[in-house]
Amino acid sequence: MSKFKDLKSLLEGAETDAVKFYDNGNKAAGTRLRARLQLIKKIAQEIRVEVGELKKKKE
């Protein structure tokens, strides 16, 4: 569950950077946003694998 909490906090941070980039044109925020999205993708994949393994164990 800790990975899910990490994912949630990353998403909140990404939202802040997205607003700064899209609304204010802050290019540094765009760079941070891209980095956060890449990390979100990685953590989401780890969660998917973990869920799949837990489902197999319960069957």
C-alpha distance matrix in Angstrom:
0.0 3.8 5.4 5.2 6.5 8.8 9.9 10.8 12.8 14.4 15.5 17.0 18.9 20.0 21.4 23.5 24.9 25.6 27.7 29.5 30.3 31.4 33.1 34.5 35.0 33.3 33.1 31.0 28.3 28.6 28.1 24.9 23.7 24.4 22.5 19.4 19.6 20.0 16.9 14.9 16.5 15.5 11.8 12.0 14.0 11.7 9.0 12.1 13.3 10.3 10.6 14.3 14.4 12.6 15.1 17.9 17.3 17.5 20.7
3.8 0.0 3.8 5.3 5.1 6.2 8.6 9.8 10.7 12.3 14.2 15.5 16.7 18.3 20.1 21.6 22.9 24.1 26.3 27.6 28.5 30.0 31.6 32.7 33.1 31.1 30.9 28.5 26.0 26.6 25.8 22.5 21.8 22.6 20.3 17.3 18.2 18.4 15.0 13.7 15.8 14.5 10.7 12.1 14.3 11.8 10.0 13.7 14.7 12.1 13.2 16.7 16.6 15.4 18.2 20.7 20.1 20.7 24.0
5.4 3.8 0.0 3.8 5.4 5.0 6.1 8.6 9.9 10.4 12.2 14.3 15.3 16.2 18.3 20.2 21.0 22.0 24.5 25.9 26.3 27.7 29.8 30.9 31.0 29.0 28.6 26.3 23.9 24.1 23.1 20.1 19.2 19.5 17.4 14.5 15.0 15.0 11.6 10.3 12.1 10.7 7.0 8.4 10.6 8.4 7.0 10.8 11.9 10.1 11.5 14.8 15.1 14.7 17.2 19.6 19.6 20.6 23.4
5.2 5.3 3.8 0.0 3.8 5.4 5.0 6.2 8.7 9.8 10.5 12.5 14.4 15.1 16.6 18.8 20.1 20.6 22.8 24.7 25.3 26.3 28.1 29.6 30.0 28.4 28.3 26.4 23.5 23.7 23.4 20.3 18.8 19.5 18.0 14.7 14.7 15.5 12.7 10.2 12.2 12.0 8.3 8.2 11.2 10.0 7.4 10.6 12.8 11.2 11.3 14.8 15.9 15.0 16.9 19.8 20.1 20.4 23.2
6.5 5.1 5.4 3.8 0.0 3.8 5.3 5.0 6.3 8.6 9.8 10.7 12.5 14.2 15.5 17.1 18.7 19.8 21.6 23.3 24.4 25.6 27.1 28.3 29.0 27.2 27.4 25.3 22.4 23.1 22.9 19.5 18.3 19.7 18.1 14.6 15.4 16.6 13.5 11.4 14.2 14.1 10.5 11.2 14.4 13.1 11.0 14.4 16.4 14.6 15.0 18.6 19.4 18.3 20.4 23.3 23.2 23.5 26.4
8.8 6.2 5.0 5.4 3.8 0.0 3.8 5.4 5.3 6.1 8.6 10.0 10.7 12.2 14.3 15.7 16.7 18.1 20.3 21.5 22.3 24.0 25.7 26.6 26.9 24.8 24.7 22.3 19.8 20.4 19.8 16.4 15.6 16.8 14.7 11.4 12.7 13.6 10.2 8.9 12.0 11.5 8.2 10.0 13.0 11.8 10.8 14.3 16.0 14.8 15.9 19.1 19.9 19.5 21.7 24.3 24.4 25.2 28.0
9.9 8.6 6.1 5.0 5.3 3.8 0.0 3.8 5.5 5.1 6.1 8.7 10.0 10.4 12.3 14.5 15.3 16.0 18.5 20.1 20.5 21.7 23.7 25.0 25.2 23.6 23.3 21.5 18.6 18.8 18.5 15.4 13.9 14.8 13.4 9.9 10.1 11.4 8.7 6.2 9.2 9.7 6.7 7.3 10.8 10.6 9.4 12.3 14.7 14.1 14.7 17.7 19.1 19.0 20.7 23.4 24.1 24.7 27.1
10.8 9.8 8.6 6.2 5.0 5.4 3.8 0.0 3.8 5.5 5.1 6.4 8.8 9.8 10.7 12.8 14.5 15.1 17.0 18.9 19.9 20.8 22.3 23.8 24.5 23.1 23.5 21.8 18.6 19.1 19.4 16.2 14.4 16.2 15.3 11.5 11.9 14.0 11.7 9.0 12.1 13.2 10.4 10.3 14.1 14.1 12.3 14.9 17.7 16.8 16.8 20.0 21.6 21.0 22.4 25.4 26.1 26.2 28.7
12.8 10.7 9.9 8.7 6.3 5.3 5.5 3.8 0.0 3.8 5.4 5.1 6.3 8.6 9.9 11.0 12.7 14.2 15.8 17.1 18.5 20.0 21.2 22.2 23.0 21.1 21.7 19.5 16.5 17.7 17.8 14.2 13.2 15.4 14.1 10.4 12.0 14.1 11.6 9.8 13.5 14.3 11.7 12.7 16.3 16.0 14.8 17.7 20.1 19.3 19.8 23.0 24.3 23.7 25.5 28.4 28.8 29.2 31.9
14.4 12.3 10.4 9.8 8.6 6.1 5.1 5.5 3.8 0.0 3.8 5.4 5.1 6.1 8.6 10.0 10.6 12.0 14.4 15.5 16.2 17.9 19.7 20.5 20.8 18.8 18.8 16.8 13.9 14.6 14.4 11.0 9.8 11.7 10.4 6.6 8.3 10.5 8.2 6.8 10.5 11.5 9.8 11.0 14.4 14.6 14.2 16.8 19.1 18.9 19.7 22.6 24.0 24.0 25.8 28.4 29.1 29.8 32.3
15.5 14.2 12.2 10.5 9.8 8.6 6.1 5.1 5.4 3.8 0.0 3.8 5.4 4.9 6.2 8.8 9.9 10.1 12.4 14.3 14.9 15.9 17.7 19.1 19.6 18.3 18.6 17.2 13.9 14.1 14.9 12.0 9.6 11.7 11.6 7.8 8.0 11.1 9.8 7.3 10.6 12.6 11.1 11.1 14.7 15.7 14.7 16.7 19.6 19.7 19.8 22.6 24.5 24.5 25.7 28.5 29.6 29.9 32.1
17.0 15.5 14.3 12.5 10.7 10.0 8.7 6.4 5.1 5.4 3.8 0.0 3.8 5.4 5.1 6.6 8.9 9.8 11.0 12.9 14.4 15.5 16.5 17.8 18.9 17.5 18.6 17.1 13.5 14.7 15.8 12.7 10.8 13.7 13.7 10.1 11.1 14.3 12.9 10.9 14.3 16.2 14.5 14.7 18.3 19.0 17.9 20.1 23.0 22.7 22.7 25.7 27.5 27.1 28.4 31.4 32.3 32.4 34.8
18.9 16.7 15.3 14.4 12.5 10.7 10.0 8.8 6.3 5.1 5.4 3.8 0.0 3.8 5.3 5.2 6.4 8.6 10.2 10.9 12.4 14.3 15.5 16.1 16.8 14.9 15.7 13.7 10.4 12.0 12.8 9.4 8.3 11.6 11.1 8.0 10.0 13.0 11.7 10.8 14.3 15.8 14.7 15.6 19.0 19.6 19.1 21.5 24.0 23.9 24.5 27.4 29.0 28.9 30.5 33.2 34.0 34.6 37.0
20.0 18.3 16.2 15.1 14.2 12.2 10.4 9.8 8.6 6.1 4.9 5.4 3.8 0.0 3.8 5.4 5.1 6.0 8.6 9.8 10.3 11.8 13.7 14.7 14.9 13.4 13.8 12.5 9.0 9.5 10.6 7.8 5.5 8.6 9.1 6.1 7.2 10.6 10.4 9.2 12.2 14.4 14.0 14.4 17.5 18.8 18.7 20.5 23.1 23.6 24.1 26.6 28.5 28.8 30.0 32.6 33.9 34.5 36.5
21.4 20.1 18.3 16.6 15.5 14.3 12.3 10.7 9.9 8.6 6.2 5.1 5.3 3.8 0.0 3.8 5.5 5.0 6.3 8.7 9.8 10.4 11.6 13.3 14.3 13.5 14.7 14.1 10.3 10.9 13.0 10.8 8.1 11.4 12.6 9.8 10.1 13.8 13.9 12.1 14.8 17.4 16.8 16.6 19.9 21.4 20.7 22.3 25.3 25.7 25.6 28.2 30.4 30.4 31.3 34.2 35.5 35.7 37.7
23.5 21.6 20.2 18.8 17.1 15.7 14.5 12.8 11.0 10.0 8.8 6.6 5.2 5.4 3.8 0.0 3.8 5.4 5.4 6.4 8.7 10.2 10.6 11.4 12.8 11.5 13.3 12.3 8.6 10.5 12.6 10.1 8.7 12.4 13.3 11.0 12.4 15.8 15.6 14.5 17.6 19.8 19.1 19.5 22.8 23.9 23.4 25.4 28.2 28.4 28.6 31.3 33.3 33.2 34.4 37.3 38.3 38.6 40.8
24.9 22.9 21.0 20.1 18.7 16.7 15.3 14.5 12.7 10.6 9.9 8.9 6.4 5.1 5.5 3.8 0.0 3.8 5.4 5.0 6.1 8.5 9.9 10.0 10.4 8.6 9.8 8.8 5.0 6.7 8.9 6.8 5.6 9.4 10.6 9.2 10.6 13.8 14.2 13.8 16.5 18.7 18.7 19.3 22.2 23.6 23.7 25.4 28.0 28.6 29.2 31.5 33.5 33.9 35.1 37.7 38.9 39.6 41.6
25.6 24.1 22.0 20.6 19.8 18.1 16.0 15.1 14.2 12.0 10.1 9.8 8.6 6.0 5.0 5.4 3.8 0.0 3.8 5.4 5.1 5.9 8.0 9.4 9.6 9.3 10.3 10.6 7.0 6.9 9.9 9.0 6.3 9.4 11.7 10.3 10.4 13.8 15.0 14.0 16.1 18.9 19.1 19.1 21.9 23.8 23.7 24.9 27.8 28.7 28.9 31.0 33.3 33.8 34.6 37.2 38.8 39.3 41.0
27.7 26.3 24.5 22.8 21.6 20.3 18.5 17.0 15.8 14.4 12.4 11.0 10.2 8.6 6.3 5.4 5.4 3.8 0.0 3.8 5.4 5.4 5.4 7.3 8.9 9.1 11.4 12.0 8.6 9.4 12.8 11.8 9.8 13.0 15.2 13.8 14.1 17.6 18.5 17.3 19.6 22.4 22.4 22.2 25.2 27.0 26.6 28.0 31.0 31.6 31.6 34.0 36.3 36.5 37.3 40.1 41.5 41.8 43.6
29.5 27.6 25.9 24.7 23.3 21.5 20.1 18.9 17.1 15.5 14.3 12.9 10.9 9.8 8.7 6.4 5.0 5.4 3.8 0.0 3.8 5.9 5.7 5.1 6.6 5.7 8.6 9.0 6.1 7.9 11.0 10.4 9.6 12.8 14.7 14.0 15.0 18.1 19.0 18.6 20.9 23.4 23.6 24.0 26.8 28.4 28.4 30.0 32.7 33.4 33.7 36.1 38.2 38.5 39.6 42.2 43.6 44.1 46.0
30.3 28.5 26.3 25.3 24.4 22.3 20.5 19.9 18.5 16.2 14.9 14.4 12.4 10.3 9.8 8.7 6.1 5.1 5.4 3.8 0.0 3.8 5.8 5.6 4.7 4.6 6.2 7.8 5.3 5.2 8.9 9.4 8.2 10.7 13.2 13.2 13.6 16.5 18.1 17.9 19.7 22.2 23.0 23.3 25.8 27.7 28.1 29.3 31.9 33.0 33.4 35.4 37.7 38.3 39.2 41.7 43.3 44.0 45.7
31.4 30.0 27.7 26.3 25.6 24.0 21.7 20.8 20.0 17.9 15.9 15.5 14.3 11.8 10.4 10.2 8.5 5.9 5.4 5.9 3.8 0.0 3.8 5.9 5.6 7.6 9.2 11.5 9.1 8.2 12.0 12.7 10.6 12.6 15.7 15.4 15.0 18.1 19.9 19.2 20.6 23.6 24.4 24.1 26.6 28.9 28.9 29.7 32.6 33.9 33.9 35.8 38.3 38.9 39.5 42.0 43.9 44.3 45.8
33.1 31.6 29.8 28.1 27.1 25.7 23.7 22.3 21.2 19.7 17.7 16.5 15.5 13.7 11.6 10.6 9.9 8.0 5.4 5.7 5.8 3.8 0.0 3.8 5.9 8.2 11.0 13.1 10.7 11.0 14.7 15.0 13.4 15.9 18.7 18.1 18.1 21.3 22.8 21.9 23.7 26.7 27.1 26.8 29.6 31.7 31.5 32.5 35.5 36.5 36.4 38.5 41.0 41.3 41.9 44.6 46.4 46.6 48.2
34.5 32.7 30.9 29.6 28.3 26.6 25.0 23.8 22.2 20.5 19.1 17.8 16.1 14.7 13.3 11.4 10.0 9.4 7.3 5.1 5.6 5.9 3.8 0.0 3.8 5.5 9.0 10.9 9.5 10.4 13.8 14.3 13.6 16.2 18.6 18.5 19.1 22.0 23.4 23.1 25.1 27.7 28.2 28.4 31.1 33.0 33.1 34.3 37.1 38.1 38.3 40.5 42.7 43.2 44.0 46.7 48.2 48.7 50.4
35.0 33.1 31.0 30.0 29.0 26.9 25.2 24.5 23.0 20.8 19.6 18.9 16.8 14.9 14.3 12.8 10.4 9.6 8.9 6.6 4.7 5.6 5.9 3.8 0.0 3.8 6.0 9.0 8.3 8.3 11.5 13.0 12.5 14.3 17.0 17.5 18.0 20.5 22.3 22.4 24.0 26.5 27.5 27.8 30.1 32.2 32.6 33.7 36.3 37.6 38.0 39.9 42.2 43.0 43.8 46.2 47.9 48.6 50.2
33.3 31.1 29.0 28.4 27.2 24.8 23.6 23.1 21.1 18.8 18.3 17.5 14.9 13.4 13.5 11.5 8.6 9.3 9.1 5.7 4.6 7.6 8.2 5.5 3.8 0.0 3.8 5.6 5.4 6.6 9.2 10.2 10.7 12.8 14.8 15.5 16.6 18.9 20.4 20.9 22.8 24.9 25.9 26.6 28.9 30.7 31.3 32.7 35.1 36.1 36.9 38.9 40.9 41.7 42.9 45.2 46.7 47.5 49.3
33.1 30.9 28.6 28.3 27.4 24.7 23.3 23.5 21.7 18.8 18.6 18.6 15.7 13.8 14.7 13.3 9.8 10.3 11.4 8.6 6.2 9.2 11.0 9.0 6.0 3.8 0.0 3.8 5.3 5.0 6.5 8.8 9.7 10.8 12.7 14.3 15.3 17.0 18.8 19.8 21.3 23.2 24.6 25.6 27.5 29.3 30.3 31.6 33.7 35.0 36.1 37.8 39.7 40.8 42.0 44.1 45.7 46.8 48.5
31.0 28.5 26.3 26.4 25.3 22.3 21.5 21.8 19.5 16.8 17.2 17.1 13.7 12.5 14.1 12.3 8.8 10.6 12.0 9.0 7.8 11.5 13.1 10.9 9.0 5.6 3.8 0.0 3.8 5.3 5.1 6.3 8.5 10.0 10.8 12.4 14.3 15.7 16.9 18.3 20.2 21.6 22.8 24.2 26.2 27.5 28.7 30.4 32.2 33.3 34.6 36.5 38.1 39.2 40.7 42.7 44.0 45.3 47.2
28.3 26.0 23.9 23.5 22.4 19.8 18.6 18.6 16.5 13.9 13.9 13.5 10.4 9.0 10.3 8.6 5.0 7.0 8.6 6.1 5.3 9.1 10.7 9.5 8.3 5.4 5.3 3.8 0.0 3.8 5.4 5.0 6.0 8.6 9.8 10.3 12.0 14.2 15.2 16.0 18.1 19.9 20.7 21.8 24.2 25.6 26.3 28.0 30.2 31.1 32.1 34.2 36.0 36.8 38.1 40.4 41.7 42.7 44.7
28.6 26.6 24.1 23.7 23.1 20.4 18.8 19.1 17.7 14.6 14.1 14.7 12.0 9.5 10.9 10.5 6.7 6.9 9.4 7.9 5.2 8.2 11.0 10.4 8.3 6.6 5.0 5.3 3.8 0.0 3.8 5.4 4.9 6.2 8.7 9.8 10.4 12.4 14.3 15.0 16.5 18.6 20.0 20.7 22.7 24.6 25.5 26.7 28.9 30.3 31.2 32.9 34.9 36.0 37.1 39.2 40.8 41.9 43.5
28.1 25.8 23.1 23.4 22.9 19.8 18.5 19.4 17.8 14.4 14.9 15.8 12.8 10.6 13.0 12.6 8.9 9.9 12.8 11.0 8.9 12.0 14.7 13.8 11.5 9.2 6.5 5.1 5.4 3.8 0.0 3.8 5.4 5.2 6.4 8.7 10.0 10.9 12.7 14.3 15.6 17.1 18.7 20.0 21.7 23.2 24.7 26.0 27.8 29.2 30.5 32.1 33.8 35.1 36.5 38.3 39.9 41.3 43.0
24.9 22.5 20.1 20.3 19.5 16.4 15.4 16.2 14.2 11.0 12.0 12.7 9.4 7.8 10.8 10.1 6.8 9.0 11.8 10.4 9.4 12.7 15.0 14.3 13.0 10.2 8.8 6.3 5.0 5.4 3.8 0.0 3.8 5.5 5.1 6.1 8.6 10.0 10.6 12.1 14.3 15.5 16.5 18.1 20.1 21.3 22.4 24.2 26.1 27.0 28.4 30.3 31.9 32.9 34.5 36.5 37.7 39.0 41.0
23.7 21.8 19.2 18.8 18.3 15.6 13.9 14.4 13.2 9.8 9.6 10.8 8.3 5.5 8.1 8.7 5.6 6.3 9.8 9.6 8.2 10.6 13.4 13.6 12.5 10.7 9.7 8.5 6.0 4.9 5.4 3.8 0.0 3.8 5.4 5.1 6.1 8.6 9.9 10.3 12.2 14.3 15.2 16.1 18.3 20.0 20.7 22.2 24.4 25.5 26.5 28.4 30.3 31.2 32.5 34.6 36.1 37.2 39.0
24.4 22.6 19.5 19.5 19.7 16.8 14.8 16.2 15.4 11.7 11.7 13.7 11.6 8.6 11.4 12.4 9.4 9.4 13.0 12.8 10.7 12.6 15.9 16.2 14.3 12.8 10.8 10.0 8.6 6.2 5.2 5.5 3.8 0.0 3.8 5.5 5.1 6.3 8.8 9.8 10.6 12.6 14.5 15.3 16.8 18.8 20.1 21.1 23.0 24.6 25.8 27.2 29.1 30.5 31.7 33.5 35.2 36.5 38.1
22.5 20.3 17.4 18.0 18.1 14.7 13.4 15.3 14.1 10.4 11.6 13.7 11.1 9.1 12.6 13.3 10.6 11.7 15.2 14.7 13.2 15.7 18.7 18.6 17.0 14.8 12.7 10.8 9.8 8.7 6.4 5.1 5.4 3.8 0.0 3.8 5.5 5.2 6.4 8.7 10.0 10.9 12.6 14.3 15.7 17.0 18.6 20.2 21.7 23.0 24.6 26.2 27.6 29.0 30.6 32.3 33.7 35.3 37.0
19.4 17.3 14.5 14.7 14.6 11.4 9.9 11.5 10.4 6.6 7.8 10.1 8.0 6.1 9.8 11.0 9.2 10.3 13.8 14.0 13.2 15.4 18.1 18.5 17.5 15.5 14.3 12.4 10.3 9.8 8.7 6.1 5.1 5.5 3.8 0.0 3.8 5.4 5.0 6.0 8.6 9.8 10.5 12.0 14.2 15.3 16.3 18.2 20.0 21.0 22.2 24.2 25.8 26.8 28.3 30.4 31.7 32.9 34.8
19.6 18.2 15.0 14.7 15.4 12.7 10.1 11.9 12.0 8.3 8.0 11.1 10.0 7.2 10.1 12.4 10.6 10.4 14.1 15.0 13.6 15.0 18.1 19.1 18.0 16.6 15.3 14.3 12.0 10.4 10.0 8.6 6.1 5.1 5.5 3.8 0.0 3.8 5.4 4.9 6.2 8.7 9.9 10.3 12.3 14.3 15.2 16.3 18.5 19.9 20.8 22.5 24.5 25.6 26.7 28.7 30.4 31.6 33.2
20.0 18.4 15.0 15.5 16.6 13.6 11.4 14.0 14.1 10.5 11.1 14.3 13.0 10.6 13.8 15.8 13.8 13.8 17.6 18.1 16.5 18.1 21.3 22.0 20.5 18.9 17.0 15.7 14.2 12.4 10.9 10.0 8.6 6.3 5.2 5.4 3.8 0.0 3.8 5.4 5.1 6.4 8.9 9.9 10.9 12.7 14.5 15.5 17.0 18.8 20.2 21.5 23.1 24.8 26.0 27.6 29.3 30.9 32.4
16.9 15.0 11.6 12.7 13.5 10.2 8.7 11.7 11.6 8.2 9.8 12.9 11.7 10.4 13.9 15.6 14.2 15.0 18.5 19.0 18.1 19.9 22.8 23.4 22.3 20.4 18.8 16.9 15.2 14.3 12.7 10.6 9.9 8.8 6.4 5.0 5.4 3.8 0.0 3.8 5.3 5.0 6.2 8.5 9.9 10.7 12.4 14.2 15.6 16.6 18.4 20.1 21.4 22.7 24.4 26.1 27.4 29.0 30.9
14.9 13.7 10.3 10.2 11.4 8.9 6.2 9.0 9.8 6.8 7.3 10.9 10.8 9.2 12.1 14.5 13.8 14.0 17.3 18.6 17.9 19.2 21.9 23.1 22.4 20.9 19.8 18.3 16.0 15.0 14.3 12.1 10.3 9.8 8.7 6.0 4.9 5.4 3.8 0.0 3.8 5.4 5.2 6.0 8.5 9.9 10.5 12.2 14.3 15.3 16.3 18.3 20.0 21.0 22.4 24.5 25.9 27.0 28.9
16.5 15.8 12.1 12.2 14.2 12.0 9.2 12.1 13.5 10.5 10.6 14.3 14.3 12.2 14.8 17.6 16.5 16.1 19.6 20.9 19.7 20.6 23.7 25.1 24.0 22.8 21.3 20.2 18.1 16.5 15.6 14.3 12.2 10.6 10.0 8.6 6.2 5.1 5.3 3.8 0.0 3.8 5.6 5.1 6.2 8.7 10.0 10.5 12.5 14.3 15.4 16.6 18.6 20.1 21.1 22.9 24.7 26.1 27.5
15.5 14.5 10.7 12.0 14.1 11.5 9.7 13.2 14.3 11.5 12.6 16.2 15.8 14.4 17.4 19.8 18.7 18.9 22.4 23.4 22.2 23.6 26.7 27.7 26.5 24.9 23.2 21.6 19.9 18.6 17.1 15.5 14.3 12.6 10.9 9.8 8.7 6.4 5.0 5.4 3.8 0.0 3.8 5.5 5.3 6.4 8.8 10.0 10.9 12.6 14.5 15.6 16.9 18.7 20.3 21.6 23.1 24.9 26.5
11.8 10.7 7.0 8.3 10.5 8.2 6.7 10.4 11.7 9.8 11.1 14.5 14.7 14.0 16.8 19.1 18.7 19.1 22.4 23.6 23.0 24.4 27.1 28.2 27.5 25.9 24.6 22.8 20.7 20.0 18.7 16.5 15.2 14.5 12.6 10.5 9.9 8.9 6.2 5.2 5.6 3.8 0.0 3.8 5.4 5.0 6.2 8.6 9.9 10.5 12.3 14.3 15.4 16.5 18.4 20.2 21.3 22.8 24.8
12.0 12.1 8.4 8.2 11.2 10.0 7.3 10.3 12.7 11.0 11.1 14.7 15.6 14.4 16.6 19.5 19.3 19.1 22.2 24.0 23.3 24.1 26.8 28.4 27.8 26.6 25.6 24.2 21.8 20.7 20.0 18.1 16.1 15.3 14.3 12.0 10.3 9.9 8.5 6.0 5.1 5.5 3.8 0.0 3.8 5.4 5.1 6.2 8.8 9.9 10.5 12.4 14.4 15.3 16.5 18.6 20.2 21.3 23.0
14.0 14.3 10.6 11.2 14.4 13.0 10.8 14.1 16.3 14.4 14.7 18.3 19.0 17.5 19.9 22.8 22.2 21.9 25.2 26.8 25.8 26.6 29.6 31.1 30.1 28.9 27.5 26.2 24.2 22.7 21.7 20.1 18.3 16.8 15.7 14.2 12.3 10.9 9.9 8.5 6.2 5.3 5.4 3.8 0.0 3.8 5.4 5.0 6.3 8.6 9.9 10.6 12.5 14.3 15.4 16.8 18.7 20.3 21.6
11.7 11.8 8.4 10.0 13.1 11.8 10.6 14.1 16.0 14.6 15.7 19.0 19.6 18.8 21.4 23.9 23.6 23.8 27.0 28.4 27.7 28.9 31.7 33.0 32.2 30.7 29.3 27.5 25.6 24.6 23.2 21.3 20.0 18.8 17.0 15.3 14.3 12.7 10.7 9.9 8.7 6.4 5.0 5.4 3.8 0.0 3.8 5.4 5.2 6.2 8.7 10.0 10.7 12.4 14.3 15.6 16.8 18.7 20.5
9.0 10.0 7.0 7.4 11.0 10.8 9.4 12.3 14.8 14.2 14.7 17.9 19.1 18.7 20.7 23.4 23.7 23.7 26.6 28.4 28.1 28.9 31.5 33.1 32.6 31.3 30.3 28.7 26.3 25.5 24.7 22.4 20.7 20.1 18.6 16.3 15.2 14.5 12.4 10.5 10.0 8.8 6.2 5.1 5.4 3.8 0.0 3.8 5.5 5.0 6.1 8.6 9.9 10.5 12.2 14.3 15.4 16.6 18.7
12.1 13.7 10.8 10.6 14.4 14.3 12.3 14.9 17.7 16.8 16.7 20.1 21.5 20.5 22.3 25.4 25.4 24.9 28.0 30.0 29.3 29.7 32.5 34.3 33.7 32.7 31.6 30.4 28.0 26.7 26.0 24.2 22.2 21.1 20.2 18.2 16.3 15.5 14.2 12.2 10.5 10.0 8.6 6.2 5.0 5.4 3.8 0.0 3.8 5.5 5.2 6.2 8.7 10.0 10.6 12.5 14.5 15.6 16.9
13.3 14.7 11.9 12.8 16.4 16.0 14.7 17.7 20.1 19.1 19.6 23.0 24.0 23.1 25.3 28.2 28.0 27.8 31.0 32.7 31.9 32.6 35.5 37.1 36.3 35.1 33.7 32.2 30.2 28.9 27.8 26.1 24.4 23.0 21.7 20.0 18.5 17.0 15.6 14.3 12.5 10.9 9.9 8.8 6.3 5.2 5.5 3.8 0.0 3.8 5.5 5.1 6.2 8.7 9.9 10.7 12.6 14.6 15.8
10.3 12.1 10.1 11.2 14.6 14.8 14.1 16.8 19.3 18.9 19.7 22.7 23.9 23.6 25.7 28.4 28.6 28.7 31.6 33.4 33.0 33.9 36.5 38.1 37.6 36.1 35.0 33.3 31.1 30.3 29.2 27.0 25.5 24.6 23.0 21.0 19.9 18.8 16.6 15.3 14.3 12.6 10.5 9.9 8.6 6.2 5.0 5.5 3.8 0.0 3.8 5.4 5.2 6.2 8.6 10.0 10.8 12.6 14.7
10.6 13.2 11.5 11.3 15.0 15.9 14.7 16.8 19.8 19.7 19.8 22.7 24.5 24.1 25.6 28.6 29.2 28.9 31.6 33.7 33.4 33.9 36.4 38.3 38.0 36.9 36.1 34.6 32.1 31.2 30.5 28.4 26.5 25.8 24.6 22.2 20.8 20.2 18.4 16.3 15.4 14.5 12.3 10.5 9.9 8.7 6.1 5.2 5.5 3.8 0.0 3.8 5.5 5.1 6.2 8.7 10.0 10.8 12.7
14.3 16.7 14.8 14.8 18.6 19.1 17.7 20.0 23.0 22.6 22.6 25.7 27.4 26.6 28.2 31.3 31.5 31.0 34.0 36.1 35.4 35.8 38.5 40.5 39.9 38.9 37.8 36.5 34.2 32.9 32.1 30.3 28.4 27.2 26.2 24.2 22.5 21.5 20.1 18.3 16.6 15.6 14.3 12.4 10.6 10.0 8.6 6.2 5.1 5.4 3.8 0.0 3.8 5.5 5.1 6.3 8.8 10.1 11.0
14.4 16.6 15.1 15.9 19.4 19.9 19.1 21.6 24.3 24.0 24.5 27.5 29.0 28.5 30.4 33.3 33.5 33.3 36.3 38.2 37.7 38.3 41.0 42.7 42.2 40.9 39.7 38.1 36.0 34.9 33.8 31.9 30.3 29.1 27.6 25.8 24.5 23.1 21.4 20.0 18.6 16.9 15.4 14.4 12.5 10.7 9.9 8.7 6.2 5.2 5.5 3.8 0.0 3.8 5.4 5.2 6.4 8.9 10.3
12.6 15.4 14.7 15.0 18.3 19.5 19.0 21.0 23.7 24.0 24.5 27.1 28.9 28.8 30.4 33.2 33.9 33.8 36.5 38.5 38.3 38.9 41.3 43.2 43.0 41.7 40.8 39.2 36.8 36.0 35.1 32.9 31.2 30.5 29.0 26.8 25.6 24.8 22.7 21.0 20.1 18.7 16.5 15.3 14.3 12.4 10.5 10.0 8.7 6.2 5.1 5.5 3.8 0.0 3.8 5.4 5.1 6.4 8.9
15.1 18.2 17.2 16.9 20.4 21.7 20.7 22.4 25.5 25.8 25.7 28.4 30.5 30.0 31.3 34.4 35.1 34.6 37.3 39.6 39.2 39.5 41.9 44.0 43.8 42.9 42.0 40.7 38.1 37.1 36.5 34.5 32.5 31.7 30.6 28.3 26.7 26.0 24.4 22.4 21.1 20.3 18.4 16.5 15.4 14.3 12.2 10.6 9.9 8.6 6.2 5.1 5.4 3.8 0.0 3.8 5.5 5.3 6.5
17.9 20.7 19.6 19.8 23.3 24.3 23.4 25.4 28.4 28.4 28.5 31.4 33.2 32.6 34.2 37.3 37.7 37.2 40.1 42.2 41.7 42.0 44.6 46.7 46.2 45.2 44.1 42.7 40.4 39.2 38.3 36.5 34.6 33.5 32.3 30.4 28.7 27.6 26.1 24.5 22.9 21.6 20.2 18.6 16.8 15.6 14.3 12.5 10.7 10.0 8.7 6.3 5.2 5.4 3.8 0.0 3.8 5.5 5.4
17.3 20.1 19.6 20.1 23.2 24.4 24.1 26.1 28.8 29.1 29.6 32.3 34.0 33.9 35.5 38.3 38.9 38.8 41.5 43.6 43.3 43.9 46.4 48.2 47.9 46.7 45.7 44.0 41.7 40.8 39.9 37.7 36.1 35.2 33.7 31.7 30.4 29.3 27.4 25.9 24.7 23.1 21.3 20.2 18.7 16.8 15.4 14.5 12.6 10.8 10.0 8.8 6.4 5.1 5.5 3.8 0.0 3.8 5.6
17.5 20.7 20.6 20.4 23.5 25.2 24.7 26.2 29.2 29.8 29.9 32.4 34.6 34.5 35.7 38.6 39.6 39.3 41.8 44.1 44.0 44.3 46.6 48.7 48.6 47.5 46.8 45.3 42.7 41.9 41.3 39.0 37.2 36.5 35.3 32.9 31.6 30.9 29.0 27.0 26.1 24.9 22.8 21.3 20.3 18.7 16.6 15.6 14.6 12.6 10.8 10.1 8.9 6.4 5.3 5.5 3.8 0.0 3.8
20.7 24.0 23.4 23.2 26.4 28.0 27.1 28.7 31.9 32.3 32.1 34.8 37.0 36.5 37.7 40.8 41.6 41.0 43.6 46.0 45.7 45.8 48.2 50.4 50.2 49.3 48.5 47.2 44.7 43.5 43.0 41.0 39.0 38.1 37.0 34.8 33.2 32.4 30.9 28.9 27.5 26.5 24.8 23.0 21.6 20.5 18.7 16.9 15.8 14.7 12.7 11.0 10.3 8.9 6.5 5.4 5.6 3.8 0.0
